[in-house]
Amino acid sequence: MTDSPQRPRHFSMIRGFHLADFLTLGNAACGAGAVFLAMLYMARPSLAHLLWAAAMAPAALAFDVLDGRVARWRQQHSALGRELDSLADVISFGVAPAALGFAVGLQGGWDVVALVYFVCCGVSRLARYNVTAESLSAGADKVAYFEGTPIPTSVLITAVLAFAAWQGHVGEQLYGGWWQLGPWQLHPLALLYALSGTAMISKTLHIPKL
């Protein structure tokens, strides 16, 4: 008696995905696209590259909203879906905005510190949410509020950068200029990232979840 052939594991994993999970992957794809477009802008500067990179943020946000609504509508919540959502959000609303900021000119030493801090805060924010979501939901289908601002609020930073690019305020023309602080430069615009990151990890800010 011969053993029946085993189905390849990757096919089994894909069959385990729900519709909401594929929407979540759309979110991740938008974030990855934004990073590549930011890199392309640095290699071949073009306003179109920056604007398309910025446009990936609202597209990712649309996928992020839809996957949650579809999951609730189809009652298909899973640990896999929650982890996928967090990983996609890290790319689209953490790494991608930071890459876009670096591409438009936030390249001073203190700027990079602010960008890295922003990404680390986003990662920490999502990890804390995953750990505390069950207790915050109090048995409901979703949590009643967020502790700290949700990471998708970084689309506001992306909007500011897109407007700056549209007005030609990139590179040496960034809003606010730059300061020399010790050995490194700091563009005041980078403080938006530091402020956003701090708000994300705050435990005193309670934001109702709509």
N, C-alpha and C positions, 0 to 999 in steps of 0.2 A: 504494500500500500504506500503510495507516494504522497508526500505532503502537497497540499494545494498551494499554488504560488501566492506569495504575500503581495498585497497591494503596496506600491511604493509609499513611503511615509509622507512625502510631500503632497501626494494626491489626497491622502486621508486628512491632512491638515486643511487643505483647501475646501474639502467637502464639509469640514467643521465650521467654516466661516458662514456667518449670516449676512443678509443684505446690508445691515448697518455696518458690518466690519469692512465691506468693500467701499462704502462711503468714507469710512475712516482712512482707508488706504488712499482715497482721493485727496484727503487732507494732507497726508504725508507726501504725496506726489507733488502737490502744490508747493509745499515747503522746500522739497528738494529742487524743484524747478527754480524757485526764487534764489537759492544758493548758487546754482549754476549760472543764472543770469547775472548775479552780482559778480561772479568770477569772470564771466564773459565781458562785462563792462570794464573791469580792470585790465583785461587783455586788449580789448578794442573798444575804447570809450564811445558810447552812443547813448543819447538820451532815451532812446527806445528800450534799450536793455534795462535801464534803471526803472522806467515806468512799468515795463512788463514784470520786473521782479517785484515791484511794489503791488502790482495788481494781483499777484499770487496770494497776498494776505487776505483780502476779502473773499477770494475764491475758497481758500482753506477754511475760513470762518463759516462760509455757507455749508461746506461739507461737514464741519464740526457740529453745526446746529442740526443738520439733517440726520446725521447718524444717531444722535440721541433721541430725536423724535421718532425715527423709524424703529429703533430698538424698543421704545415704550409702546408704540402702536402695535408691533408684532409680538410684544412681551418676550423679547429674546435678549435678556441681559445675561452677561457671562463675564467670568474673570478675564478671559481672553480679550473680550471686547474692551474692557476697562483698561487693560494693559496696552492694547493697540492704540487706544485713544490718547493715553498719556505719552507714548512714544511719538505719535504723530504730532501732538501739540508741542513737544520739545523741539522738533524740527521746524515746524511752520511758524510758531510764535516765540521761539527762543533763539535757535541757531540762525534762522533765516533773517530776522530783523537785525541781529548782531552783524551778520555778514553784509547786509545792505548798508548798515551804518559805517562799517569799515570801508566799504567800496566808495561811499560818497565823500570820505575824507577824514573820518574819525580814526586816525592812525597814529596819534601821539601816544606816548607811553601810558599816560593817565587815562586816555580814551580807551585803550585796550583793557586796562584794569576794569573800567566801568562796564565794558562789553562782556568781559568774562564773568564779572560779578552778576550781571543781569542774567546770563545764561544759567549760572549756578543757582541763582534764586528761583528761576523758573523750574529747574529740575527738582529742587527741594520742595517747591510749592506743590508740584504734581505728586511727588512721593508722599508728602504729608496728606494730601487729599485722598489718595488711594488707601492709606492706612486708616484714616478717620471717617471715610465716607459712610461706612455702615453705622457708626454711632451717631453721626450727624443726621442720617436719614430717619432715624427713629422708627424703622419698620416701613417707611413709605417707599415708593418707587424711586425717588430721587431725594437728594439732600435739600433741606430748606434754605440753607444759605452757604456761602463760601467764607472761609476764614482767609482773609487777604484777598486782593483783587485777582480774578482769574487770569491765567496767562494769555488768553486771546485778547485781552485789553491792549496788548502790544501793537495791535493793528493801528492804534492811534499814533504811535511813534512812526510806524511805516507811512501813515498818511502825511505826517509832518515832513518826512524825508522826501516823499514823492512831490509835495508842493515845493520844497526847496529846490529839488532837481528841475522841476518845471520852470522855476524862476531863475535858474542858472546859478543858484547858491550851493555849489558843490566844490570840493577841493579847498583851495585857498579862500574861496568866497563863502564859506559856510556861515550861517547866521551866528552872530556873536563873536566871530573871530577866534582867537586862541590866546591862552595865557601860558607863560613859561613858569612852571612851578618846580623849582629844583632842577633836576636833570632832564625832566620830561615836559612835553607840551600837554595842555588840556584844552579841548574845545568845550565851551559851556554847553553845547548841544548834547554832549555825552552825559551830562547830568540827568537828562531825561531818562536814560537807561538806568542809572543808579537809583533814581526816584521810583521808577516802575518796579525794579527788582525789590526794593525795600518794601513797597506796598504789597507785593505778592506774598512775601513771607511774614507779613504782619499778622499777629494773632488777635489784635484788638479791632481790626476792621472786619465787620460782618456784612457781606454783600448778599442780599436776597437773590436766590436763584429763580429765574423766571421760567 
